[in-house]
Amino acid sequence: MDATITINELFSFVIYLLGIGLLFYLIMLIRNINGVVVKARRIIDVHEKDIDAALKEVPDIVSNTGDILENVNHITNDTRELVEKTSPDITDIIGNVNSISKKTDSIGDRILESIELITESVFDAAYAIEDNIRSISDYAYLVLEVIDVIKNTLKRK
């Protein structure tokens, strides 16, 4: 049995085989897609009420989103205006606080100097009083000795 196959027939045969393979692949693909569609349909059937409720709320959500954006823009504009109005006042307040801090530091230094001066004066006064008390006690001792000498002399006579 001799049969000759031409290149044209061989090429047609290969094309037919590729077509059959592609057809088989398409059938498998359609089968998988059908499975996915069936599962999606089951999920939709189970959650149909929830989906309907969500779809009914979408217009309200969209309108609320618009209102929220409008409020945010309003708040942003108000905040910007407030910052612009208060910026000079805040700068003045900061300057005043700095001035008060410097004056407080100066007053604190003066108070410390005054306390040191008072402390020195009190110590000097205490030392002077101590010296005077010693002097008075010395004078009193001397007076008592003089009186003793006078008594002793008078007793002898």
Secondary structure, DSSP 4 states (H G I P E B T S, - for coil): ------HHHHHHHHHHHHHHHHHHHHHHHHHHHHHHHHHHHHHHHHTHHHHHHHHHHHHHHHHHHHHHHHHHHHHHHHHHHHHHHHHHHHHHHHHHHHHHHHHHHHHHHHHHHHHHHHHHHHHHHHHHHHHHHHHHHHHHHHHHHHHHHHHHHHHH-
